[in-house]
Amino acid sequence: MNDFIAIDVETANNHPSSICALGAVKVEGGVIVDEFYELVKPEPEYYFRHFSENIHGIFREDTENSPTFDRVWQAMLKQFGYESHPEEAVFVAHNKMFDEKCLKEAHRVYGLTWCDNTFLCTLQKARRTIPRQLIGSYSLPVVCDFMGIPFNNHHNALADAEACAKIAMTLL
């Protein structure tokens, strides 16, 4: 697959709609051509200390003046050229079950239409492609390491989206 948007979200709490960061990488012709990152004021707006301190490092004060998800989503679509035809975007995530659930729920909360876009998963593809005996886990950092993809800053939405894009360019 040569044209897609690799996407990753981080959440503030256990509500799928509580997206506090969105990172996305646009791939055209098998090449990364653009990237997008924005902190998001989550809904509902509260943070679990575990998420902030141990996972992504984003705190309430980081997002209190950030735009809401609806504005961030529209900005990403516009930047990537899908503003007038969002249904044409193909998305890829590492663990699409999580990211797609969060995106759909945020769309619901903000009254946006989810276009039921094609949404592929590098985690599922890695599980079907890389024999278990060769890899300790299928987490994003481990798959990147196995594939020789430089990766750091795990749980930064943009870094995760870029890593996912590079995996997708190889496995999909």
C-alpha positions, -999 to 999 in steps of 0.1 A, spaced: 0 0 0 14 33 -10 -11 60 0 -24 63 36 -25 83 68 -8 66 98 -25 79 129 -20 76 166 -39 91 196 -32 94 233 -60 97 258 -62 115 291 -83 89 309 -102 57 303 -129 73 282 -122 67 245 -133 102 236 -106 118 259 -81 123 231 -54 146 244 -29 143 215 -32 134 178 -3 125 156 -6 116 119 18 110 90 7 112 54 22 87 30 20 92 -8 36 69 -33 53 50 -4 70 81 9 62 102 40 53 136 26 37 154 56 31 152 93 6 166 118 7 168 156 -16 187 179 -24 186 216 -61 183 222 -83 195 250 -98 162 260 -135 154 266 -141 146 293 -114 169 306 -97 151 334 -64 132 336 -55 99 352 -22 103 369 -10 69 356 -16 80 319 2 113 324 31 102 345 38 67 332 26 66 296 25 98 275 36 127 298 8 150 289 -9 168 317 -39 190 321 -19 222 320 -5 211 287 -39 210 270 -60 235 289 -56 261 261 -55 235 233 -82 232 206 -109 206 210 -109 174 189 -134 187 163 -111 216 154 -79 194 154 -96 168 132 -107 193 106 -72 209 107 -56 176 100 -80 167 71 -74 202 56 -36 199 59 -36 165 43 -60 175 15 -90 155 26 -112 184 39 -138 181 12 -137 143 8 -127 127 42 -143 94 32 -113 89 8 -87 88 35 -72 54 43 -60 51 79 -34 28 94 -26 24 131 -6 1 153 -35 -14 173 -63 0 152 -89 -13 177 -78 13 202 -72 43 178 -103 37 157 -125 33 188 -112 66 202 -116 84 169 -152 71 164 -161 80 200 -146 115 197 -166 120 164 -198 110 183 -191 133 212 -185 163 188 -213 155 164 -190 148 135 -197 122 109 -174 92 109 -171 80 73 -162 44 82 -130 48 63 -107 19 54 -87 14 86 -58 -11 86 -37 -24 115 1 -29 115 -3 -48 148 -26 -74 132 -3 -76 101 28 -81 123 11 -109 142 2 -126 109 36 -120 92 63 -123 119 66 -157 136 62 -155 173 95 -174 178 114 -145 163 99 -116 183 93 -111 220 62 -90 216 43 -72 189 44 -38 207 53 -9 185 89 -5 199 96 -42 196 83 -45 160 104 -14 150 135 -29 166 129 -62 149 124 -45 115 154 -22 120 133 10 122 148 36 144 123 46 170 123 66 203 98 86 222 71 59 224 37 73 233 44 106 216 15 105 191 36 118 162 65 95 169 41 65 171 24 75 139 57 78 120 69 44 133 35 29 123 39 45 88 73 29 84 60 -5 95 30 -2 71 53 7 42 70 -26 47 43 -50 59 12 -37 40 
